[in-house]
Amino acid sequence: MTKFIIRRLLQSIPTFFGVTIIAFLIMVAAPGDPVSLLSFNPTTRPEQRAILAAKLGVSDSVPIQYLRWLLGDDWMRWDSDGDDIADGSFLIALDTNGDGINEPPGDRYGILRGDFGRSFTYKQDPLTLIGQFLPATIELQMVVLTVSITIGIPIGVLAAIWRGGFFDNITRILAVIGNAVPDFWLAFLLIIFLAGPGLGLFPSGGRCAPIRGGCPPIYQRLSYLVLPASVLIVGAIAGWSRYMRAAMLETISSDYIRTARAKGLSNTNVWFKHGLRNALIPVATFLGPVLVGLIGSSVIIERIFSWPGYGRLTLTAVTAQDYPIVMASVVIGALLTILAYLISDVLYAVFDPRIRF
């Protein structure tokens, strides 16, 4: 098992760097640039834009930007304060003290040493910002995960047991509808009919009423969770029920289940003691990646319901091309995904030792 884990860890290293390179290239190649978004005033002079680009570190070539983001800038010299003079087409470095050096080394240490830079728009450390917004997302997604598993797994088990019956057919139809309905469309419907001027049963957005000192405990603001959680729960229940149905059908079709029936065991023992226990093995290994996926699955919902979560922060950063926050989110997502799949592989190897070979 130790060699199995070490091999998986070694395989994750090139995966991590590959993810960072691809994400960085996509971000840089995206239309627009942070300088234009931060200096949208049409009267801004080209020299001022060049100085701002130098301060943000986006005026260098892409490889230099990537290395500075990855390894830091304390080992290199660059125009960190934008005091070069623009002549209209390029910057001329000022050698103010005659030593032939433009700028001293920077003070950033790179993501490999835990330094993600400074947000362009919020002027804060990206990890600090993510730490402020992440609890709201975790709160929402834990509700979604708990409810969807509690309802979805029993539905899938019963649908497999009563295969071809009315319950199986109706749940399959509802699962298809739940997966097909766009989350944003369902969210707007709930806002119109349940939070609109007519009924007004639930708040249309926010995490809690604006009060001094932050939000109260969750049990005092459950009404704010109902609508955003309901939208995500619909699709999650559909996914869990279909996945559990397929796992359960494969299990109860096995030889050992037929042997258990031949021995005269009751249906309850066959289905729930022998069948369900083994059908939950792939579900348990699937849970790790699902937990990671939940963090990024609520981006649109958080935006629609003004939920102050991690997804909303990331979407805002992408729109503003706030590179430090976007790349911090990519790195965190990549690490969590690699860790989740590693845990999934290890659990599967524990449950089924043949996987190790």
KOLMIKE-539333 format. One record per residue: residue in three letters; z, x, y of N, C-alpha, C in turn. Coordinates in steps of 0.05 Angstrom, whole numbers. Atoms other than C-alpha are relative to their C-alpha. Layout:
% KOLMIKE-539333
 residuo    npz    npx    npy   capz   capx   capy    cpz    cpx    cpy
     ALA      Z      X      Y      Z      X      Y      Z      X      Y
...
END
This chain:
% KOLMIKE-539333
 residuo    npz    npx    npy   capz   capx   capy    cpz    cpx    cpy
     MET      0     16    -24      0      0      0      0     17     25
     THR     -1    -18    -24     15     58     48    -28     10      6
     LYS     27    -10     -4    -54     87     38    -19    -22     11
     PHE     16     22     -9    -84     18     48      4     -5     30
     ILE     -6      5    -28    -49      9    115    -11     23     17
     ILE     10    -23    -15    -66     80    138    -30     -2      3
     ARG     29      3     -1   -139     68    121     -9    -21     20
     ARG      6     21    -19   -140      4    161      5      9     29
     LEU     -6    -10    -27   -107     38    221    -21     19      9
     LEU     21    -19     -8   -158     94    221    -26    -14      6
     GLN     24     16     -6   -214     43    218      1    -14     26
     SER     -3     16    -25   -186      7    278     -4     18     25
     ILE      3    -18    -23   -190     69    324    -28     -2     12
     PRO     27      3    -11   -267     69    332     -6    -28      9
     THR      4     28     -8   -265     -6    335     11     -5     28
     PHE    -13      4    -26   -218     -4    395    -17     13     22
     PHE     16    -13    -20   -260     47    433    -27    -14      3
     GLY     26     15     -2   -324      9    417      3    -25     16
     VAL     -4     25    -15   -295    -55    445      3      7     30
     THR     -4     -7    -29   -273    -20    510    -26      8     13
     ILE     26     -9    -12   -342     13    520    -18    -24      5
     ILE     18     23     -3   -380    -52    508     10    -18     23
     ALA    -11     17    -21   -333    -92    553     -4     12     27
     PHE      4    -13    -26   -337    -41    608    -29     -1     10
     LEU     29      1     -8   -413    -39    607     -8    -28      8
     ILE      6     28     -7   -417   -115    608     11     -6     28
     MET    -12      5    -25   -369   -118    666    -15     13     23
     VAL     14    -14    -21   -406    -66    707    -28    -12      4
     ALA     27     10     -2   -474    -97    691     -1    -29     10
     ALA      0     28     -9   -452   -167    713    -10     -1     29
     PRO     11      3    -28   -486   -193    777     23      1     20
     GLY    -20     -3    -21   -449   -177    841     17     24     -4
     ASP    -19    -23      1   -395   -126    855     25     -8     16
     PRO    -25      7    -14   -323   -128    879     -1      6     30
     VAL      2     -6    -29   -342    -97    946    -11    -23     15
     SER     12     24    -13   -387   -156    963     19    -23      1
     LEU    -19     22      1   -333   -205    942     23      4     19
     LEU    -23     -6    -18   -278   -171    982     -9      3     29
     SER     10     -3    -28   -322   -158   1044    -23    -19      4
     PHE     22     19     -1   -362   -222   1046     -9     -5     29
     ASN      8      3    -28   -365   -219   1122    -27     12      5
     PRO     27    -11     -4   -439   -211   1140     -1     22     21
     THR      0    -20    -21   -420   -168   1200     12     27     -9
     THR    -11    -26      9   -388   -114   1157    -21     21     -1
     ARG     20    -22     -1   -423    -48   1168     -2     14    -27
     PRO      4    -14     26   -452     -8   1110     21     23     -3
     GLU    -20    -21      2   -404     49   1127     27    -11    -10
     GLN    -25     13      9   -345      2   1118     -1     -8    -29
     ARG      3      7     28   -372    -23   1052      2     25    -18
     ALA     -1    -25     15   -381     49   1028     28     10     -2
     ILE    -28     -9      0   -310     66   1047     16    -17    -20
     LEU    -14     18     18   -284      5   1010     -7      6    -29
     ALA      9     -6     28   -326     22    948     13     26     -9
     ALA    -13    -25      8   -297     93    949     29     -4     -6
     LYS    -28      5      5   -226     67    954      4    -14    -27
     LEU     -3     15     25   -237     19    896     -9     17    -24
     GLY      9    -17     22   -270     74    855    -24    -10    -14
     VAL     24     12     13   -334     35    841    -26     12     11
     SER     24    -12    -11   -382     81    878    -10     23    -18
     ASP      8    -22     18   -385    133    822    -18    -11    -22
     SER     16      9     23   -430    131    761     17    -13    -20
     VAL    -15     15     20   -411     87    703     16     18    -18
     PRO    -16    -17     17   -390    144    657     25     10     13
     ILE    -23    -10    -14   -344    172    710     21    -22      4
     GLN    -19     22     -3   -313    104    724     14     -6    -27
     TYR    -13      6     26   -301     93    649     20     22     -7
     LEU    -19    -22      6   -269    162    640     25     -2     18
     ARG    -23      2    -18   -225    152    701     18    -23     -8
     TRP    -15     23      9   -204     84    675     14      6    -27
     LEU    -11     -6     26   -192    111    605     21     22      1
     LEU    -17    -24      0   -161    179    620     16      5     25
     GLY    -13     -4    -25   -137    173    691    -16     18     18
     ASP     14    -17    -19   -157    212    753     18     23     10
     ASP    -17    -22     -8   -100    262    757    -11     27     -8
     TRP     13    -25      9   -146    314    726    -27      5     14
     MET     26     -2    -14   -206    303    773      4     -5     30
     ARG      0      4    -29   -222    302    847    -21    -20      7
     TRP     19     20     -9   -255    242    879      9    -11     27
     ASP     -5     11    -27   -259    206    946     18    -24     -2
     SER    -19     22      6   -197    164    935      7    -16     25
     ASP     -7     15    -24   -187    144   1008    -25     -9     17
     GLY     24      9    -13   -260    133   1028     -4     12     28
     ASP      2    -12    -27   -257    182   1087    -26     16      4
     ASP     26    -13     -4   -328    209   1075    -16    -15     21
     ILE     17     12    -21   -380    196   1128    -26     -9    -12
     ALA     25     11     10   -439    151   1112    -22      5     19
     ASP     23     -4    -17   -507    169   1138    -21    -21     -5
     GLY     19     21      5   -540    105   1114    -10     -1    -29
     SER     10      0     27   -562    127   1045     19     13    -20
     PHE    -19    -13     18   -507    172   1017     24      9     16
     LEU    -24     -9    -13   -438    198   1033      1     30      2
     ILE     -3    -29     -4   -427    268   1062     30      6     -1
     ALA    -29     -6      3   -360    297   1040      9     17     23
     LEU    -12    -15    -22   -315    323   1095     18     21    -12
     ASP    -17    -22      8   -284    391   1082     18      6     24
     THR    -15     -1    -25   -229    384   1134     15     26      3
     ASN    -16    -24     -2   -190    447   1118    -15     25     -9
     GLY     16    -23      6   -247    493   1098      4     12    -27
     ASP     -5    -12     26   -225    503   1026    -21     -8    -21
     GLY     21      8     18   -288    472    996      7    -23    -18
     ILE     -9     22     17   -250    414    965      0    -26     16
     ASN      1     26    -14   -263    342    984     26    -15     -1
     GLU    -24     15      3   -202    307    956     18     12    -21
     PRO    -18     -9     22   -140    324    915     -2    -19    -24
     PRO      0     18     23   -132    295    845     15    -26      6
     GLY    -13     26     -4   -112    223    840     27     -2    -14
     ASP    -26      5     11    -47    192    815      0    -21    -22
     ARG      2     19     22    -72    146    760     -1     16    -27
     TYR     -2    -14     25    -60    164    687    -17    -12    -22
     GLY     19     11     20   -109    118    650     14    -18    -20
     ILE    -11     20     18    -99     63    599     12     13    -25
     LEU    -11    -13     23    -86    113    543     29      9      5
     ARG    -28     -7     -7    -22    131    580     14    -23     13
     GLY    -14     24     -9     -5     60    598     -4     -8     29
     ASP      5      6    -28    -33     59    669    -27    -15      3
     PHE     25     17     -2    -83      2    682    -10     -2     28
     GLY      9      0    -27    -92     16    755     14    -21     18
     ARG    -11     19    -20    -82    -34    812    -21    -21      5
     SER     18     23     -4   -112   -103    819    -13      1     28
     PHE     15      1    -26   -166   -108    873     10    -22     18
     THR     -6     24    -16   -145   -177    895     30     -5      3
     TYR    -29      5     -1    -70   -182    878     16     24     10
     LYS    -13    -24     -9    -54   -110    896     26      6    -16
     GLN    -23     -5     18     -7   -105    836    -10     13    -26
     ASP      7    -10     27     -4    -73    768     -9    -22    -18
     PRO     10     22     17    -46   -115    720     19     -8    -22
     LEU    -19      8     21      7   -112    665     23    -17     11
     THR    -21     16    -13     59   -139    714    -10    -29      4
     LEU     12     27     -5     12   -197    732     -2    -15    -26
     ILE      4     13     26     -4   -212    659     28     -9    -11
     GLY    -27      7      8     71   -211    644     11    -25     14
     GLN     -9     23    -15     81   -264    698    -14    -26    -10
     PHE     16     24      7     26   -311    673      1     -6    -30
     LEU      1      3     29     31   -300    597     20    -20    -11
     PRO    -19     19     11     95   -341    585    -10    -29      1
     ALA     11     27     -1     60   -405    608    -20     -6    -21
     THR     20      3     21      3   -394    560     13     -2    -27
     ILE    -14      1     26     50   -379    502     14    -26     -4
     GLU    -14     26      1     90   -442    518    -20    -22     -9
     LEU     20     20      7     27   -485    516    -10      3    -28
     GLN     12     -4     26     -2   -453    454     19     -3    -23
     MET    -19      4     21     62   -455    414      3    -30     -6
     VAL     -1     29      5     64   -530    424    -25     -9    -15
     VAL     25      7     14     -9   -535    403      0      9    -29
     LEU     -1    -11     27      1   -491    342     19    -16    -18
     THR    -20     14     16     64   -527    319    -10    -28     -8
     VAL      9     28      5     35   -597    325    -24      0    -18
     SER     25      0     16    -33   -579    296      5      7    -29
     ILE     -6     -7     27     -5   -545    235     16    -22    -14
     THR    -17     21     12     47   -599    223    -17    -25     -8
     ILE     17     23      6     -7   -653    224    -25      8    -16
     GLY     25     -7     12    -70   -616    203      2      8    -30
     ILE     -3     -9     28    -45   -584    138      5    -23    -19
     PRO     -2     23     18    -19   -649    107    -25    -17     -2
     ILE     25     15      1    -83   -684    126    -20     13    -19
     GLY     18    -14     17   -124   -630     92      7     -2    -30
     VAL    -10      2     28    -81   -632     29     -6    -28    -11
     LEU      4     27     10    -85   -708     23    -30     -6     -3
     ALA     29      4      2   -160   -707     37    -12     13    -25
     ALA     10    -13     25   -170   -658    -21      9    -16    -25
     ILE    -10     14     23   -126   -698    -68    -15    -26     -4
     TRP     15     25      1   -162   -763    -51    -29      4      7
     ARG     27     -7     -6   -230   -731    -49    -19    -23     -6
     GLY     20     22      2   -286   -781    -37     11    -27      6
     GLY    -11     26     -7   -238   -836    -19     -2     -7     29
     PHE      1      9    -27   -229   -875     45     13     20     19
     PHE    -15    -19    -17   -177   -826     74    -17     25      4
     ASP     16    -24     -2   -222   -766     59    -23     -4     18
     ASN     24      5    -16   -283   -797     90      7     -4     30
     ILE     -7      5    -28   -248   -822    153     10     25     14
     THR    -10    -25    -12   -213   -755    165    -23     20      5
     ARG     23    -17     -4   -279   -718    156    -16     -8     25
     ILE     14     10    -24   -312   -763    208     15      7     25
     LEU    -16     -6    -23   -254   -754    256      0     30      6
     ALA      1    -28     -4   -255   -679    245    -26      9     13
     VAL     26     -7    -12   -329   -674    262      1     -8     30
     ILE     -2      9    -28   -316   -715    325     18     18     16
     GLY    -19    -18    -14   -256   -672    343    -12     27      7
     ASN     13    -26     -5   -297   -608    336    -24     -3     19
     ALA     24      3    -16   -358   -637    371      5     -6     29
     VAL     -6      8    -28   -325   -665    434      7     24     16
     PRO     -7    -23    -17   -324   -612    489     28     -4     12
     ASP    -27      2    -10   -254   -596    512      0     -8     29
     PHE     -1      7    -29   -271   -601    586     -6    -29      5
     TRP      7     28     -3   -302   -670    577     24    -18     -8
     LEU    -24     14      8   -241   -695    539     22      2     20
     ALA    -20     -4    -21   -196   -665    592     -4    -18     24
     PHE      6     17    -23   -231   -702    648      5    -30     -7
     LEU     -6     27      8   -227   -767    609     29     -7      0
     LEU    -29      5      0   -152   -760    599     11     -1     28
     ILE    -10      0    -28   -142   -744    672     -8    -26     14
     ILE      9     25    -13   -183   -805    694     16    -24    -10
     PHE    -12     25     11   -152   -856    647     31      1     -2
     LEU    -29     -1      3    -81   -830    638     15     12     23
     ALA    -14    -11    -23    -66   -792    702    -12    -10     26
     GLY     13     10    -24   -110   -830    751     17    -20     15
     PRO    -16     19    -16    -88   -880    803      8    -25    -15
     GLY     -6     25     15    -89   -937    752     26      2    -15
     LEU    -24     -2     17    -39   -918    698     20     21     11
     GLY    -17    -21    -11    -12   -852    725     23      7    -19
     LEU    -21     -4     19     27   -840    661     10     29      0
     PHE     -7    -28      2     25   -764    664    -11     15     25
     PRO     11    -16    -22     15   -711    718    -28     10     -6
     SER     28     -9      5    -57   -689    727     -3     30     -1
     GLY      2    -29      1    -41   -616    732     26     14      7
     GLY    -24    -15     -6     10   -561    741     18      3    -25
     ARG    -19     -5     21     66   -536    697     26    -15      5
     CYS    -24     14     -7    123   -570    734     -2     -8     29
     ALA     -1      7    -28    140   -602    800      8     24     17
     PRO     -7    -24    -17    143   -550    857     28     -1      9
     ILE    -28     -1     -7    216   -533    863      8     29      5
     ARG     -9    -27     -5    254   -472    887     14     11    -26
     GLY    -13    -12     23    274   -424    832    -17     -1    -25
     GLY     17      1     24    215   -436    784      3    -27    -15
     CYS      1     24     16    204   -488    730     26     -4    -15
     PRO    -24      6     16    263   -523    695     -6      4    -29
     PRO      5     -2     29    272   -520    619    -22    -19     -9
     ILE     23     14      9    214   -546    578      6    -29     -6
     TYR     -6     27      6    250   -609    556      2    -18     24
     GLN     -1     16    -24    254   -632    628    -27     -4     13
     ARG     27      2    -11    179   -626    640    -20     -4    -21
     LEU     19      5     22    147   -649    576    -25    -15      9
     SER     23     16     -9    102   -697    614    -23     18     10
     TYR     22    -18    -10     64   -637    644    -15     12    -24
     LEU     13    -12     24     49   -612    573    -18    -19    -15
     VAL     14     19     18     21   -676    544    -30      2      2
     LEU     29      1     -2    -49   -676    572    -14     26     -8
     PRO     14    -25      9    -69   -602    566      5      6    -30
     ALA     -4     -5     28    -36   -596    498    -16    -19    -18
     SER     14     19     16    -69   -660    473    -29      8     -4
     VAL     28     -8      2   -138   -634    489     -4     23    -21
     LEU      3    -22     19   -127   -570    449      9     -8    -28
     ILE    -10      8     26    -90   -605    393    -22    -14    -16
     VAL     21     15     13   -150   -650    377    -18     19    -16
     GLY     17    -19     14   -195   -592    359     15     17    -20
     ALA    -16    -17     19   -139   -552    326      6    -16    -26
     ILE     -5     16     24   -121   -609    279    -25     -3    -17
     ALA     25      2     15   -194   -618    260     -6     26    -15
     GLY      5    -25     13   -200   -544    244     19      6    -23
     TRP    -20     -5     21   -135   -538    204     -4    -19    -24
     SER      4     19     22   -149   -601    164    -24      7    -17
     ARG     24     -8     15   -219   -579    144      4     26    -16
     TYR     -6    -25     14   -196   -509    127     18     -4    -24
     MET    -19      5     21   -138   -534     86    -12    -16    -22
     ARG     13     16     20   -181   -585     50    -18     18    -18
     ALA     17    -18     15   -231   -531     29     17     18    -19
     ALA    -17    -17     17   -175   -485      4     13    -15    -22
     MET    -14     16     21   -140   -541    -33    -20     -8    -22
     LEU     20      8     20   -205   -564    -67     -7     23    -18
     GLU      5    -24     17   -219   -493    -91     22      5    -19
     THR    -23     -6     17   -149   -487   -118      3    -20    -23
     ILE     -5     20     21   -144   -553   -155    -24     -1    -20
     SER     23     -2     19   -212   -538   -188      3     24    -18
     SER     -3    -25     16   -184   -474   -220      8     -7    -28
     ASP     -7      4     28   -172   -465   -294     30     -5     -4
     TYR    -28      4      5    -97   -459   -288     10    -27      8
     ILE     -8     28     -7    -93   -527   -254     -8    -19    -23
     ARG      8     17     23   -132   -558   -311     20      5    -24
     THR    -19     -6     21    -84   -523   -359     27    -14      5
     ALA    -25     14     -7    -24   -551   -322     -3    -30     -5
     ARG      4     29      6    -54   -621   -327      1     -5    -31
     ALA      1      4     29    -66   -611   -402     28      2    -12
     LYS    -27     -2     10      7   -593   -411     16    -25      5
     GLY    -13     25     -5     25   -662   -385     17      0     25
     LEU    -15      0    -25     54   -642   -317     -9    -23     18
     SER      6     22    -18     58   -697   -265    -19      9     22
     ASN     18     -6    -22      7   -701   -209     15     14     23
     THR    -16    -12    -22     62   -684   -159      5     30     -5
     ASN     -5    -28      7     79   -619   -195    -26     16      1
     VAL     25    -15      0      6   -600   -204    -10      4     28
     TRP     11     -2    -27    -14   -614   -132     17     18     19
     PHE    -17    -13    -20     45   -589    -93     15     25     -9
     LYS    -14    -24      9     81   -539   -137    -20     22     -8
     HIS     19    -20      9     20   -504   -167    -24      3     19
     GLY     24     -1    -16    -39   -523   -123      6      8     29
     LEU     -5     -5    -29    -10   -524    -52     10     29      5
     ARG    -11    -26     -4     28   -459    -60    -22     21      1
     ASN     22    -20      0    -35   -420    -77    -21     -6     21
     ALA     19      6    -21    -78   -457    -28      9      9     28
     LEU    -10     -9    -26    -32   -435     29     -3     30      4
     ILE      4    -29     -2    -46   -361     14    -21      7     21
     PRO     19     -7    -21   -111   -358     54      8    -11     28
     VAL     -9     11    -25    -79   -402    108     20     20     13
     ALA    -19    -20    -10    -22   -351    115    -13     24     12
     THR     14    -24    -10    -70   -293    123    -18     -7     24
     PHE     16      9    -22   -112   -335    171     16     -4     26
     LEU    -17      7    -22    -52   -347    216      0     22     21
     GLY     -1    -22    -19    -52   -278    248    -23     -1     21
     PRO     22      3    -19   -122   -282    279      1    -25     16
     VAL     -2     25    -15   -109   -354    299     19      3     23
     LEU    -19     -4    -22    -48   -334    340    -13     15     23
     VAL     14    -15    -21    -91   -284    378    -21    -17     14
     GLY     21     17    -12   -147   -334    388     11    -21     18
     LEU    -12     20    -17   -100   -384    418      4      9     28
     ILE     -5    -10    -27    -85   -339    477    -24     -3     18
     GLY     24      2    -16   -157   -339    499    -15    -26     -2
     SER     15     25      4   -177   -409    477      5    -21     22
     SER     -7     21    -19   -145   -446    535     -9      7     29
     VAL      8     -8    -27   -182   -413    593     -9    -24     17
     ILE     11     23    -15   -221   -475    613     22    -22      5
     ILE    -21     20     -2   -162   -522    600     20      7     21
     GLU    -19     -8    -20   -115   -481    642    -12     -3     28
     ARG     13      3    -26   -166   -482    698     -1    -30      9
     ILE      3     29     -7   -177   -558    695     27    -11      7
     PHE    -26     11     -5   -103   -574    692     18     17     18
     SER    -16    -17    -18    -81   -520    741     24     12    -14
     TRP    -23    -11     15    -37   -490    687      2     30      6
     PRO     -1    -28     -9    -12   -422    712      4     19    -23
     GLY     -2    -16     24    -27   -384    649    -18     25      1
     TYR     15    -25      3    -59   -320    625    -30     -5      0
     GLY     29      6      0   -127   -353    613    -10     -5     28
     ARG      8      5    -27   -130   -378    684     -1     25     17
     LEU      0    -26    -14   -112   -309    711    -25     16     -7
     THR     23    -15      9   -167   -277    669    -26    -11     12
     LEU     24     13    -11   -219   -328    691     -3      6     30
     THR      1     -7    -28   -201   -316    764     -8     29      5
     ALA      6    -28     -2   -205   -241    754    -30      5     -6
     VAL     29     -3      7   -274   -247    721    -17    -10     24
     THR     15     11    -23   -299   -290    779      0     19     23
     ALA     -3    -18    -22   -273   -241    830     -8     29     -7
     GLN      7    -27     10   -296   -181    788     23     20      6
     ASP    -23    -17     -2   -226   -153    790      2     17    -25
     TYR      3    -16     24   -240    -97    741     27      7    -13
     PRO    -25     -7     14   -168    -74    728     12    -23    -16
     ILE    -12     23     15   -144   -144    707    -18     -7    -24
     VAL     19      7     22   -207   -158    666      3     20    -23
     MET     -1    -21     21   -203    -92    629     27      1    -13
     ALA    -27      2     13   -128    -99    618      1    -23    -20
     SER      1     23     18   -141   -167    587    -17      7    -25
     VAL     16     -7     23   -196   -138    543     16     19    -19
     VAL    -15    -19     17   -151    -81    519     22    -15    -15
     ILE    -21     15     14    -93   -128    504    -12    -18    -22
     GLY     12     17     20   -139   -176    468    -10     16    -24
     ALA     10    -17     22   -171   -119    428     23     10    -18
     LEU    -23    -10     16   -103    -90    407     12    -22    -16
     LEU    -12     22     15    -75   -158    388    -18     -9    -23
     THR     19      8     22   -138   -175    348      1     20    -23
     ILE     -1    -20     21   -137   -109    311     26     -2    -15
     LEU    -27      2     13    -62   -117    297      1    -25    -17
     ALA     -1     25     16    -72   -190    274    -16      3    -25
     TYR     16     -3     24   -127   -172    226     12     21    -19
     LEU    -14    -19     18    -87   -113    200     22    -15    -15
     ILE    -21     16     13    -28   -160    186    -13    -19    -20
     SER     14     18     19    -77   -209    154     -8     15    -25
     ASP      8    -16     23   -105   -154    109     24      8    -18
     VAL    -23     -8     15    -36   -131     90     12    -23    -15
     LEU    -11     24     14    -11   -201     74    -18     -8    -23
     TYR     17      7     22    -72   -215     32      3     20    -23
     ALA     -4    -20     21    -62   -150     -5     27     -4    -14
     VAL    -26      6     13     11   -170    -17     -2    -24    -18
     PHE      3     24     16     -8   -239    -42    -18      4    -24
     ASP     19     -5     22    -66   -214    -84     -5     30     -2
     PRO      1    -30      2    -58   -140   -106    -28      9     -6
     ARG     28     -9      6   -132   -138   -128    -14      8     26
     ILE     14     -7    -25   -152   -135    -54      3     29      7
     ARG     -4    -28     -7   -123    -65    -48    -21     18    -12
     PHE     20    -16     14   -177    -39    -95    -28     -6      8
END
